[in-house]
Amino acid sequence: MKKRGYLNPTLIWQFAFWTTTVCLLVAVVASILAIWQFTGTDALWRTVATCAVIGAATLAFSWVNGLFGDDGV
């Protein structure tokens, strides 16, 4: 079965992978900085929440792209 999507599915999956990876790295760095008290816990939770929203939205977009694409017919 051929991959389908409104936009190029391969590019969307690559974009989603790298965006999610960057969000995870930023969240880990913010957590480490908060553990060592270089930043406050307020900044930590805002950073982690922002990364979670961006990562989830990117993954949801890649899923929706696959749902609403044509079958090549």
Steps between C-alpha positions, in 0.01 A plus 500: 500500500634839400543760771250777475462850633393847402863609536801277442473241782875436515581866552222537757623198699858631492383844616292343777791282613749786519253741661409244766869422557586868548205540740622205707855638514380845606280347771790287630737799511238711680444219750871465570534875546207497745644204690827689546301816587629708209138571408180504699237230494256743337727526196540122500127429487437764235781363285392137537135589432595700190714216369219250564248713311734557203601133484141375526377747239774396258421132541126568465560696180702217348220256588229727354709551186490125442125479559393770257734424216393349172554138405670594175187402307 
